């Protein structure tokens, strides 16, 4: 095999290759992002609110809270309030920023059908570098609205 060729892996292979012991799973990220969203106003949330928002059963939330607590992301008491730790708050803010960036990018390029599913599918697999590139590109497009309009016209013309 040519040593100059790029090495490719399956999605799972990349995950295993890049895994760290303290890394959060996709599911943990989803819970942490939702806890961040729900606790933004009051500084806390409850198991029922998280369960309702993620459409899961309360015991599933409790099980995940135990894992997130072990990783130092949340503080909670059984049947009590859920609060993010400083680290959990920082990660939650990042996760929400990542989610919103991907949503905004997809909307800019005209994605409306399956938008939420696509964002969920992409967000757990995008690197920090790629996310920063997307942020830069969105800022660039926002500074040049004529390019966005030209892109929309071209898409409309091509999709007749």
Secondary structure, DSSP 8 states (H G I E B T S, - for coil): --TTS-----HHHHHHHH--TT---HHHHHHHHHHHHHTTTTS-EEHHHHHHHHT--HHHHHHHHHHHHHTTSEEE-TTSEEEE-HHHHHHHHHHHHHHHHHHHHHHHTT--TTHHHHHHHHHTT--HHHHHHHHHHHHHHHH-HHHHHHHHHHHHHHT-
